Amino acid sequence: MFIKSMLLLSLLNPFSSGEQLPSIESQLYKADDVLHVESCFAHERATYDGFVSYSVNEFKASGGKAFSSLTDEIFKERFKAGFYEKFKRNIDCYLIQYQSEGAVVDGYLVTEKDNNEVLPLVIHNRGGNGEYGKSTILSMLSHMPLLKEGAIVMGSQYRAKDEFGGADVKDVHALIEIGKSLASVKKDDINMIGVSRGGMMSYLVAKQRDDIKKLVIQAGMSDLALSMRERLGFKAVYEARIPNYSESPNVALHARSAINWVDEINERVEILLLHGDADKRVDVKNASNMASKLASLNRKHKLVIYPGGGHSLKKEKRKVNKEISNWLF
């Protein structure tokens, strides 16, 4: 039995403890379907001033009107040079381009610098749609609490032709396969965090796979029809993004709403639901109704509702990070 167990471990990870792993950069370069790899601190981002200017442009592109007046000077007031040097010194951060069934997709990987251990993989599924809500490099670096717990974090920006839970779901699957091909990743410890729209993406991916261990759904969408009733602005997103939405809206929303089919997700998957009861973008009932459904199915889950918490749970960030770390690790 001992020999069989050791053989299984060697198949899951061919590198023995103490043996030097290849650099994460070289692992990415060698991974199938990865087309390009570059450091988050390369090119103009190699200096503090260059990083600031690049980040300001990122926030303006992905954050909409909220960041239209952002300047380098304002950014520097919040993001000091010391923060930049700390991230650069302690984190390996890579921007990647990869193939996903013919589409070229942007993504990223972050891990603690010079790691030589085989670690759990956390896939972070972002919110937003199209260019709006894309992960900035600063948001990638903000995964440091997960890295300190001993995780590798990867995320997809989704394909340019965003179908809001359609073909773009394949982009997450493709990223997971890239992650699992890396020598630094534990093949049997794959987890996902989904934020806002990323909650929908996480449910859909988990439904289609049997290798996901745990989910964290933060301010996530589980019922798209409910979300549209509570916030009419979603209708325009659905019409713009979901193929053939006008022809069969009920079918499209049902297929993307985990509240209708969460029983099809592997019963071993453990689900943490985090939501603020003052969320004006994704109604808290997406979480509370899902918790009731999971309870009726006798599925392992936990619901945490933050009184007065908004969509980003910015004020509750430390509590949120603690809940996520306790759940995943």
Residue pairs with C-beta under 8 A, 6 or more apart in sequence:
10 16
12 186
12 187
12 188
13 118
13 183
13 186
13 187
14 183
15 21
15 118
15 183
20 116
21 27
21 115
21 116
21 117
21 118
21 183
21 184
22 30
22 183
24 92
24 94
24 109
24 111
24 115
24 152
24 182
24 184
25 37
25 39
25 92
25 94
27 182
27 183
27 184
28 34
28 37
28 94
28 96
28 109
28 178
28 182
29 37
31 178
31 181
31 182
32 177
32 178
32 181
33 98
33 99
33 100
33 174
33 177
33 178
34 96
34 97
34 98
34 178
35 96
35 97
35 98
35 99
35 104
36 96
36 97
37 94
37 95
37 96
38 94
38 95
39 45
39 93
39 94
39 95
40 93
40 94
40 95
40 108
40 110
40 137
40 140
40 141
41 51
41 88
41 93
43 50
44 50
44 51
44 53
44 54
45 51
45 54
45 137
48 81
48 84
48 85
49 72
51 84
51 137
52 72
52 75
52 76
52 79
52 84
53 72
54 137
55 75
55 79
55 136
55 137
55 138
56 70
56 71
56 72
56 75
58 134
58 136
58 137
58 138
59 67
59 70
59 75
59 136
59 138
60 67
60 68
60 70
61 131
61 134
62 128
62 131
62 132
62 133
62 134
62 135
62 136
63 132
64 132
79 138
87 93
87 141
87 144
89 113
90 112
90 113
90 144
91 110
91 111
91 112
91 113
91 141
91 144
91 147
92 109
92 110
92 111
92 112
92 113
92 114
92 115
93 108
93 109
93 110
93 137
93 140
93 141
94 108
94 109
94 110
95 106
95 107
95 108
95 137
96 106
96 107
96 108
96 109
96 178
97 104
97 105
97 106
97 107
98 104
98 105
98 107
98 174
98 175
98 178
99 105
99 174
100 159
100 170
100 171
100 173
100 174
100 175
101 167
101 170
101 174
103 159
103 160
103 161
103 167
103 170
103 171
104 159
105 156
105 157
105 158
105 159
105 171
105 174
105 175
106 156
106 157
107 154
107 155
107 156
107 157
107 171
107 175
108 135
108 137
108 140
108 154
108 155
108 157
109 152
109 153
109 154
109 179
110 140
110 141
110 143
110 147
110 152
110 153
110 154
111 119
111 147
111 151
111 152
111 153
111 184
112 147
112 148
115 152
115 184
117 150
117 184
118 183
118 184
118 185
118 186
119 150
119 151
119 152
119 184
119 185
119 186
120 150
120 151
120 152
120 185
120 186
120 189
120 190
120 191
120 328
120 329
121 151
121 152
121 153
121 154
121 176
121 179
121 180
121 185
121 186
121 189
121 190
121 191
122 143
122 146
122 151
122 152
122 153
122 154
122 191
122 192
122 193
122 328
123 153
123 154
123 155
123 156
123 172
123 175
123 176
123 179
123 190
123 191
123 192
123 193
123 202
123 205
124 135
124 143
124 153
124 154
124 155
124 192
124 193
124 195
124 198
125 155
125 156
125 172
125 192
125 193
125 194
125 195
125 197
125 198
125 199
125 201
125 202
125 205
126 133
126 134
126 135
126 155
126 156
126 157
126 158
126 195
126 196
126 197
126 198
127 133
127 195
127 196
127 197
127 198
127 219
128 134
128 196
128 197
129 162
129 164
129 197
129 237
129 241
130 162
130 241
133 196
133 197
134 157
135 155
135 157
140 153
140 155
143 153
145 321
145 324
145 325
146 153
146 324
146 325
146 328
147 153
149 325
149 328
149 329
150 329
151 328
151 329
152 179
152 182
152 184
152 185
154 175
154 178
154 179
155 175
156 171
156 172
156 174
156 175
158 168
158 171
159 167
159 168
159 171
161 167
162 168
162 241
163 241
163 242
163 243
164 197
164 237
164 238
164 241
164 242
164 256
165 197
165 200
165 201
165 204
165 242
165 255
165 256
166 242
166 243
168 201
169 201
169 204
169 205
169 208
172 201
172 205
173 205
173 208
173 209
176 190
176 205
176 209
176 211
179 185
179 190
180 187
180 190
180 211
187 211
188 211
188 213
189 213
190 211
190 212
190 213
191 212
191 213
191 214
191 215
191 216
191 328
192 202
192 205
192 206
192 212
192 214
192 215
192 216
193 202
193 215
193 216
193 218
193 324
194 200
194 201
194 202
194 203
194 215
194 216
194 217
194 218
194 220
195 218
195 219
195 220
196 218
196 219
196 220
196 221
196 281
196 282
196 311
197 221
198 220
199 217
199 218
199 219
199 220
199 221
199 222
199 282
199 286
200 220
200 221
200 222
200 224
200 256
200 257
200 258
202 215
202 217
202 220
203 215
203 217
203 220
203 222
203 258
203 262
203 265
204 256
204 258
205 212
206 212
206 215
206 265
206 266
206 269
207 258
207 261
207 264
207 265
209 266
210 266
212 266
212 269
213 268
213 269
213 270
214 269
214 270
214 271
214 272
214 327
214 328
215 269
215 270
215 271
215 272
216 271
216 272
216 274
216 324
216 327
216 328
217 271
217 272
217 273
217 274
217 287
217 290
218 274
218 275
218 313
218 320
218 324
219 274
219 275
219 276
219 279
219 281
219 282
219 287
219 311
219 312
219 313
220 273
220 275
220 282
220 286
220 287
221 227
221 257
221 282
221 286
222 257
222 258
222 259
222 262
222 286
222 287
222 289
222 290
223 257
223 258
223 259
223 285
223 286
223 289
223 290
224 234
224 238
224 253
224 256
224 257
225 250
225 253
225 254
225 257
226 259
226 283
226 285
226 286
226 289
227 234
227 282
227 283
227 286
228 234
228 235
228 238
228 253
230 283
230 285
231 280
231 281
231 282
231 283
238 245
238 249
238 252
238 253
239 245
239 246
242 252
242 256
244 252
245 252
254 260
258 265
258 290
259 286
259 289
259 290
259 293
262 290
262 293
262 294
262 297
262 299
263 297
267 297
267 299
269 299
270 300
270 301
270 327
271 290
271 294
271 299
271 300
271 301
271 302
272 301
272 302
272 304
272 323
272 324
272 327
273 287
273 290
273 291
273 301
273 302
273 303
273 304
274 287
274 304
274 306
274 313
274 320
274 323
274 324
275 282
275 284
275 286
275 287
275 288
275 303
275 304
275 305
275 306
275 309
276 284
276 305
276 306
276 308
276 309
276 310
276 311
276 313
276 316
277 284
277 305
277 306
277 307
277 308
277 309
278 307
278 308
278 309
278 310
279 309
279 310
279 311
280 310
280 311
281 311
282 311
284 305
287 303
287 305
288 303
288 305
291 301
291 303
294 301
295 301
302 323
302 327
304 323
306 313
306 316
306 319
306 320
309 315
309 316
313 320
